[in-house]
Amino acid sequence: GGGGDAKVSLPYEDLKSAEEWDDFLKSAGNKPVVVDFYAVWCGPCNKIAPHFKSLATKYNDKAIFLKVNVDNTKPLAQNLGVQAFPTFQVYLRSEKLDEMKGADPNALTAMVEGAIAKASGAEAPSPYKNIPLAPELSSYNKLDLDKVMAGLEKAQTKILADEDFKNKALNVQEVKELKGPIQRVLRDRGFWHSSKITNFQMDILTRLCQWPGGKCTWGLHMMRGATCHPAALKLIKDRILDKRVETDPLSIFLSIARNGTKATHKLLALRNVTNLFGKRRVAIALTPQIEPILDVLEDLASEEDKNLRSTMITLLANLAITLRFGKDVSTEKVRCLSLVNMMLDGNDQPKQKVNLLLTLGTLLYRDEAVKSAAKDLDTETLIGEVSKTYGSQMANLNNIAAELLICCSANKDEKFV
């Protein structure tokens, strides 16, 4: 059988020219388009290419996969903000949905599966008019690094002077690393897309969070910066998911949140947990860790500190959004619902009430188990009371409450199910 080589059918498309870009996105319809911006000379690009191909094969009927050689399409790549290789972007109905930089197979899988989940839900229009079904995830990213570094220096001096704890102080090399590379990386936000945090540096940041007494405050602040830095966040996520790591950052945060003697420490610890769920692809990967987080939130549900409650409400919102993309997570969603009920009852902050109602909307959407639990917990009565008491203070609160009440009482064949 002579002739030329048989053409191998690939599970993805190759963009031949920038002119094809818009037409390609439009032709995808309601399927997400997963784009791999690569360069043939890029080692990480070549390393993750087989994984991209396997995802394209596995999800060929649910998404469109596209490879773009940036050397052939430089103006297009620049217009789309591609600055590092590989960069993966996801588009849905011509709108950019998500992006990740680097060759992390687990993160790429989470991003693709999250996009497919969103696309399948997006085919049916949202019944809500006043409740965003996929709101942005929140994070606490403001950091006064000068103040934090000064606080760390004072705390280090006190620990060195304490015979019981001086073995926990940083050594000369660790102090040098903290004042030099770690501080520079967290300060230079303009280079976050390309800067890195090493394992040694992450060890230092983790130890700072374990300093005794109030001295852990500054370590928690530093770690809050790290949880907003893309490469550092990935490293933290990997440590949390690695069963060989005995004391991972999430365990430390939850221990401080549960056992801390000051509301400030609990607050900072929970803000770090919130930041772990501030980026969708990381949040989805951490879905199995939500149960121990809910354990701690249930322990803290009666806390009266206003700022701590506000942080708990923000974290709950992030968890609810993350659970929308999970499978077999109704149990966790019902626990979130129960926490929302507890926080609605007796809370006198109108803005917090609105945020809790929006989280309810995310939890109730298309989940019969959550709707059934809402009936058992008499959530409708709570919603009605909130609307009656605070509706005159917040313009949109009554509209949100009205939609939630319809959703709670909707039958299976109605649009709110």
Steps between C-alpha positions, in 0.01 A plus 500: 500500500729789384404865509581765760462483875144470627376820662460460876174642633570720803245579773583872476526768233809700401438870438661572165473879513374780725225576247329170591471588871161677514333256262632208702354632827162573339480154347537334843140579596432416866812288538798647685817554294821398679804669345864399546737787414838332454841535337685209340822594684328514843587203726196525734272532192634173362477334841127571545406444133413127550271590791325766290453238227357247749249760629406584142440130433301445820276808466483521122119498503468764773760763406707626208878485541730733310879534483654835404869527409588847632796536263254495209238724667693754710259797460202280597681361805596851611144629456374212716750580777716190452839574659622161623506151350308288518188707565159333490182702450136388493228679303124453515283664234799717397551632858814412697402279792829399660878500463802325646873530442749215535508125446295368794298197377267494804420870471436463126265207561311698767469801270370291208251307715382823666441658160305197378288505817429870456417457131255218569326712763509805276291334229194558718470871578521595865158553659639775722492867404648642821736221606824441305523125448878495458629804688871574522687320775626735772850540644670718759793639303589832664828469688707770674832322452710766677286470814508119482879485460545735798265281706691185404830658604364590846345154541831332403683708766249399769520131408881505511480649851261229623680186623189286445450596137831623358540171310204615287677819386625529141870437443728745319442344156121497548495866609707588193254310278201672662640852469629437148331269246173432687431868565595595143272238345197603707567871444546489120140433395574600143717188463274252679423321173865391472651512853533188716500396865732208581429212736759640743326838498160335554648309797597836653154651444336191649721516811415868554132401528597258779677754719362495857238737638425822320825480305331287232308814394771617263554155351128478422522840329798385290321179408197706396726663240622156390144369457442775242825426309430247219814284534492510881129410503571198278777389737267536800229302317747220417607477865138482617424216258826311568420243771872469580507859633427478872430869572360672194397870496125427502532286816692784668239760399212283625678424828551873566140579399368238741743536792628857473458707816441827314232586243774671292688173454184310410414776253841489329497120485155494336603771254782272388251214456275737301793582272565130437152496344552831319610349166259259337742235373670477843164508680366211291814295572451566874131397505581181704637728776171686551368264772765585764452869417126466567584327833688813608234740372236309697716535813526876440139563393410673828797742490383859547805688370365699203813474282541129570137435402547702182802286406306180574219620270749575220658156542156334492423680174825370344423146618146516359627617160765224500244232587293598195771335290536191721350154463312323781539798733139543619602409857754783508249740343239414764757570773573837334125568492472423872785743573335770289179451698687531830673819389180655364329443833602771745728690259428874502730607212293569184796461261589164654135396465509575126823300455347205685188513281715502186685193630161334558418560135819321393431203731131456410540508123405163346568289808198314638689384812578860593143611428367220720740600779387862464142388566609300807697798633212740429729718290198668336393652832849638557510652150161662557609645835819643348304662219243647739759638743773623266332543161459875544876541570638313198355576157537153348445285809124457447553393137761242602277369780199473266695288250630274778149443633381399152803271466433334838138422413546412129379163376728268303366609162541871568787715377651551846584131539 
